[in-house]
Amino acid sequence: MFYKFVGAAGDALLEVFDKAVVQGSIKLSSATTFNDPFEFKFTSVAPTRDMFDAWHRTWMPDLTPQQLENGWESLTGAQSAWNAELVPRMNLLQGLYVLCLAQRWDNHLMWSHYADMHRGFAIRYSPEFLAALEALPDFQMRGDVNYSETVAALRWCSAPPHEIPLPVIFTKSPDWKYEAEHRVVLSGSVGKDALYQIVDPDLIAGVVLGARASQPLIQKALAVRAARPEFTVDMVSSARESYALTADRIEDNLRTMRSIL
């Protein structure tokens, strides 16, 4: 299963629930708007001249000799830090839109950081959800994030064009490892903060409500289950003798006593 944590203030959270759960709307954020400004950075690794020429014969055979020389100078010349790192990074980020999914729902930090201190919820997507995203016309790639102390290397002319930036897109600081993130990447026009797509709401298997979920939010979730009996509604609790998070199934007329503030 994959999860999307959701938080918003007051009535806005109920509106988001309707859009995301009832209607199946998903938001893919521009890579330029991520909360960590150091994501997607890389070190540039220039190829040998033989590798450079062979790669361009395969993938860009129509370049003129002068264009090839200009490209080689960009990668290896005095301005290579600008031409081969800063400019490509900005060009890459401006056209990418990312859906960040979690692979587990039971992490304390995720509930505090992304679900408004347990007032929000986590959407539980079915396994078929990813296949639906892959079928979208602008789908580019998806994969698990790798957490590393070392910045990813962008190795020019080392692989087919679509494979070269993969380490950049799927590597981030180990400080974010608690997210257990799986990324879905679409391409789109430059200049937007986000892209929005609609998927079949039946691909949403259920929701996990935060421990402080409001009664209106609980009632919205139960209304979905009334229409779709296979839709699960759980609420976060905690094991009695540890800090491990647990989930209690919400019944229409029954609530579980929970040890929360």
C-alpha positions in Angstrom: 0.0 0.0 0.0 1.0 3.6 -0.5 -0.2 6.5 1.6 -0.6 10.3 1.2 -0.7 12.3 4.4 -3.0 15.3 4.3 -3.4 18.3 6.6 -5.2 21.6 6.4 -6.7 24.1 8.8 -10.4 24.0 9.8 -13.0 23.6 7.1 -10.3 23.5 4.4 -9.4 20.0 5.5 -13.0 18.9 4.8 -12.8 20.4 1.3 -9.5 18.7 0.7 -11.1 15.4 1.8 -13.9 15.8 -0.8 -11.5 16.6 -3.6 -8.8 13.9 -2.8 -11.0 11.1 -1.5 -14.5 11.5 -2.9 -13.4 12.9 -6.3 -10.0 11.2 -6.7 -8.0 14.4 -7.2 -4.2 14.2 -6.8 -1.7 17.0 -6.6 1.8 16.8 -8.1 4.0 19.6 -6.8 6.5 21.4 -8.9 10.0 20.3 -8.1 10.9 24.0 -7.7 8.5 24.4 -4.7 9.8 21.6 -2.4 10.2 22.5 1.2 13.9 21.5 1.1 15.8 23.9 -1.3 18.7 21.5 -1.5 16.8 18.6 -3.0 17.6 17.6 -6.6 21.2 19.0 -6.5 24.0 17.0 -8.0 27.7 16.9 -8.8 28.5 17.0 -12.5 30.7 14.2 -13.8 32.0 14.9 -17.3 32.5 12.1 -19.8 35.7 11.4 -21.7 35.7 12.9 -25.2 35.3 9.4 -26.7 32.2 8.8 -24.5 30.8 12.2 -25.4 31.2 11.7 -29.2 29.8 8.2 -29.1 26.8 9.2 -27.0 25.9 12.0 -29.4 26.3 9.8 -32.4 23.7 7.5 -30.9 21.2 10.0 -29.3 21.8 13.3 -31.0 23.3 12.5 -34.4 22.0 15.7 -36.1 24.2 18.1 -34.2 26.8 20.1 -36.2 30.5 19.9 -35.4 30.3 23.4 -33.9 27.4 22.4 -31.7 29.3 19.4 -30.5 32.3 21.6 -29.7 30.1 24.0 -27.8 28.6 21.2 -25.8 32.0 19.8 -24.9 33.2 23.2 -23.8 30.1 23.6 -21.6 30.9 20.3 -19.8 34.6 20.7 -19.4 35.5 24.4 -19.8 36.0 27.2 -17.3 32.3 27.8 -16.9 31.4 24.1 -16.4 30.0 24.7 -12.8 27.4 27.0 -14.3 26.8 25.2 -17.6 26.8 21.6 -16.3 25.3 22.0 -12.8 23.3 25.1 -12.1 21.6 25.6 -15.5 20.7 22.0 -16.0 19.4 21.7 -12.5 17.0 24.6 -13.0 15.9 23.3 -16.4 15.3 19.9 -14.9 13.2 21.1 -12.0 11.0 23.5 -13.9 9.4 20.8 -16.0 9.0 18.1 -13.3 5.9 17.6 -11.1 6.1 15.1 -8.2 3.6 13.1 -6.2 5.3 12.1 -2.9 3.8 8.9 -1.4 4.7 7.2 1.9 5.1 3.4 2.2 3.9 3.3 5.8 1.3 5.1 7.8 2.6 4.5 11.3 5.4 7.0 11.7 5.0 9.7 14.4 6.9 12.4 12.4 4.7 12.0 9.4 1.5 12.6 11.4 3.1 15.6 13.1 4.6 17.2 10.0 2.2 16.4 7.2 -1.2 15.7 8.9 -1.6 18.8 11.1 -0.5 17.1 14.3 -3.0 14.2 13.9 -5.9 16.4 12.9 -5.6 15.3 9.3 -5.6 11.9 7.6 -3.7 9.6 5.4 -5.2 8.3 2.2 -4.6 4.6 1.6 -4.2 3.8 -2.1 -4.8 0.4 -3.6 -1.9 -1.4 -5.4 -3.6 -0.6 -8.8 -3.3 3.1 -8.1 0.3 3.2 -9.4 -0.7 1.5 -12.7 -3.3 4.2 -13.2 -0.7 6.9 -12.7 1.7 5.2 -15.2 -1.1 5.3 -17.8 -1.3 9.2 -17.6 -0.1 10.8 -20.8 2.6 12.9 -19.1 4.0 10.1 -16.8 7.8 10.0 -16.7 9.0 7.7 -13.9 8.4 6.5 -10.4 10.5 4.8 -7.8 11.6 4.6 -4.2 13.8 7.4 -2.8 17.4 6.6 -1.9 18.7 8.4 1.2 22.3 9.2 1.1 24.9 11.5 2.8 26.5 11.9 -0.6 24.9 14.1 -3.3 23.9 12.2 -6.4 26.3 12.3 -9.4 24.9 13.3 -12.8 27.1 11.4 -15.2 26.8 13.0 -18.6 26.6 10.8 -21.6 26.6 7.6 -19.5 23.2 6.2 -20.4 20.0 6.9 -22.5 18.8 10.5 -21.9 15.9 9.6 -19.7 18.0 7.5 -17.4 20.8 10.0 -16.7 18.8 12.2 -14.2 17.3 9.3 -12.2 19.9 9.4 -9.4 19.2 13.2 -9.0 15.4 12.8 -8.9 15.4 9.8 -6.5 18.2 10.8 -4.0 17.8 13.0 -0.9 19.4 13.6 2.5 19.1 10.8 5.1 17.4 13.3 7.5 14.3 12.5 5.4 14.5 8.8 5.7 11.6 8.5 8.0 9.3 9.4 5.1 10.0 6.1 3.3 9.1 8.0 0.2 8.0 6.7 -3.2 7.9 9.3 -5.9 5.8 9.5 -9.0 7.0 12.1 -11.6 5.1 13.7 -14.4 6.2 16.3 -16.9 4.4 19.6 -17.5 4.6 23.1 -18.7 6.9 25.5 -16.9 5.7 28.0 -14.3 3.0 26.2 -12.4 3.2 25.4 -8.7 1.4 22.1 -9.2 -0.4 19.8 -11.6 -3.7 18.2 -10.7 -5.0 14.9 -12.0 -8.1 12.8 -11.4 -8.0 9.1 -10.8 -10.8 6.6 -10.2 -11.9 7.1 -6.6 -12.3 3.3 -6.3 -8.5 3.1 -6.3 -8.6 4.7 -2.8 -8.8 1.7 -0.5 -9.5 3.7 2.6 -8.3 6.4 5.0 -6.4 6.4 8.3 -7.6 9.3 10.4 -5.3 11.1 12.8 -5.8 10.6 16.5 -7.2 14.1 16.8 -9.6 13.9 13.8 -12.7 16.0 14.2 -16.2 14.6 14.3 -17.0 16.2 10.9 -14.0 14.5 9.3 -15.0 11.2 10.8 -18.5 11.5 9.5 -17.2 12.3 6.0 -15.1 9.2 6.0 -18.0 7.1 7.2 -20.2 8.5 4.5 -17.8 7.2 1.9 -17.8 3.8 3.5 -21.6 3.8 3.5 -21.5 4.2 -0.3 -18.5 1.8 -0.7 -18.6 -0.9 1.9 -15.0 -2.1 1.0 -13.7 1.4 1.9 -11.8 1.1 5.3 -11.9 3.8 7.9 -9.3 3.5 10.7 -8.1 5.9 13.4 -4.6 6.1 14.8 -4.1 5.0 18.4 -1.0 3.8 20.3 0.0 0.5 22.0 -0.5 0.6 25.7 3.1 -0.2 26.8 5.0 1.4 23.9 5.0 4.3 21.5 4.2 2.2 18.5 1.2 3.5 16.6 -1.8 1.2 16.0 -5.0 1.6 14.0 -8.5 1.0 15.3 -11.3 0.3 12.8 -14.0 3.0 13.2 -17.6 1.7 13.5 -20.7 3.7 12.9 -21.8 3.8 16.5 -18.7 2.8 18.4 -15.5 4.7 19.4 -12.4 3.3 21.0 -10.9 4.9 24.1 -7.5 6.3 23.1 -4.6 7.7 25.2 -4.1 11.1 23.6 -3.8 14.7 24.6 
